[in-house]
Amino acid sequence: MGGDGMNAPQNREEALAAQPFDPTDERTLGLIRAHLELTDPVPVDLTERVKFAMTVANLEAEIAHLMNDSALSGATRTTEYDRATTVTFESAGLSIMVTLEPIGNDLTRVRGWVTAPGADVELRERSRTQEATSDDEGRFVFERVEHGTVHLVIRRTDEPGARPVITPGIEI
């Protein structure tokens, strides 16, 4: 029994693993999948998160962080909510404020301000990209933005070689 008894469980596992995939395996994996779909479903926005992460990696961009609203820090959870109309982001050397103005059932005007006048601002939607340049006071506007998740990419023109700044997704 000595040495052979120690290897028996490992040999059995190897023997089972070497067998072809059969209907029992298929049923077992189906049950596991059904269980995981109920108990730990894939996040609905996973695809958007992955695309965002890949975009950031490709741009080697600096990420702007959503600023905390002190009025919300003591808020409690309710079944009703008000949609934010102004959102502020901040990165190491740049602040961005965006105001959302509904202009119809499916469209929103996005007005913004960035601390870098003359910056190139890109708004990335699902199926298109819009571009604007901030004026001498840092203001920019996108007149017709479809509902969905958007990201802003800001490229400073006042600092050659500065990395672009990209915001997390904003749900419009």
N, C-alpha and C positions, 0 to 999 in steps of 0.2 A: 503494500500500500504506500510506502514512503513517498518517493518522488513523483510517481504517477498520479497519486491522489491529489497532489497540489496543482497539477496541470489540467486535471479533468475539466473544471469549469471553463477555463480559457479555451481548451480544445473544443468543447461543446459549442461555445459562442462562435468560434471560428468556423466550425462545421455548419452551424445555422446560417451564418453570414454568407457562406459560399454557395448556399442553395439559391435557385432561381426565384425571382419575385413571383408570388402566387396570389390567388384570390383572397386568401386569409390576410396576407400582407396588405392588399389593396383595401379590404374592409377595415382593418385596424387603422391604417393611415387616414381613411375617410372619417372614422370616428374621432380621431385626434384632431383633424382639421375642423370638423363641426364643433367640437368642444372649444377649440381656440377661437373660432369665429364668434361664439357666444360669450366667452369669458374674457377675451383679450383681442378685440377686433383691430384690424389695421386702421390707423387714424385716417379720417376722410381726407385731410389735407396733406397726406404723406407725399404725394407726387409733387405738390407745390413746394414743400419743404426741401425735397431732394433737388428740384430744379434751382431753387434759391441757393442752396449750398454749393451746387456746381457752378452757378453764375459767379458767386463770390470767389470760389477757388480760381476760376478762369480769370477774373479781373484782378485778383490779389487785392481786393478792395477793403477799405476800412468799413466796418459795420457801424451804422448809427444806431443808437439804442433809444427805445421809447422812453420818454421821461415820465416819471411817476406824477400823477395828479394828486396833490395832497388832500384834495376834497374827497377822493375815492378811498384813501387809506383806512377810514373808519366805516366804510360802506358795508352794508350787510347784503346777503344774497336774497334776491326777490325773484318772482316769476316774470316781472315786467322789467324792461330796460329802456333807457334812452340811448339812441345811437350818438356817439361822439361826433361833433361837427368840427372840432379843432384838435389836431394831433401834433405834438412836438417831439422831435428827435434830436439827439445830440451825439456827436462823436468827439474825438480828441480836439479837433480844431474847427469844428463847424456845428452850427445849430440850424435846424430846419423846422419851420412851423407850416402846417398845411391846414387849410379850412375847406370843408366839403359843403357845396351848395347844390341841393337837388334842383334840376331844371326840367324835370319830366319824370315819367315813370321809370325809364331805363337809363337816364343820363344824369351826370353830376358834373358841375364845374369845380375844378380843383384850383384854388388860389393858394399861392405859397410865398414864403419869404425865407431867404437863406442869408447867412451872415457873410457870404462872399459875393459882392456885386459882380455882375458879368459872368457868373458861373453858368456852365452848360448843364441844363437839367433835362433828364430823360425820364419819361414815365412809361414803364413797361406793363402792358396789359396782357391778357391771354393771347390775343391773336395779332397785336400790333404794338408799335412803339411810337410815342409822340415826343417831340423835342421842343425845348424853349430855352431862351437865354434870360437869366435874371437881369433886371434893369440896374441902374446906378444905385438904387436903394435896396437891391436884393430881391425884388418882387418878381414873380412869374405866375403864369396862369395857363391851365389846360381847359379849354372851353367845353369839350364834349367827351366825357370819360364814361365808358360803359360800366355797369355794375359788375363786380367781381373783385378778385385780389389784384392789387397793383403794387409795384415797387418803384421807388425813385432812385435814380443814379445821378449823383452830382459830381461834376468834374470842374475843379477850380481852374480858372484861367489866369488868376493872379499869382499862382505859385507853380511854375513849370516843374514837372516831375512829381507833383503831388498825386498820391493814389486817389482813385475815385472813391466816393462814399456811397454806400447803398443802404437804403432803409429796409427794415423788415416789411413784410407784406401788410398792406392796408386793405381792409375789406370795405368796398364802396357799395 
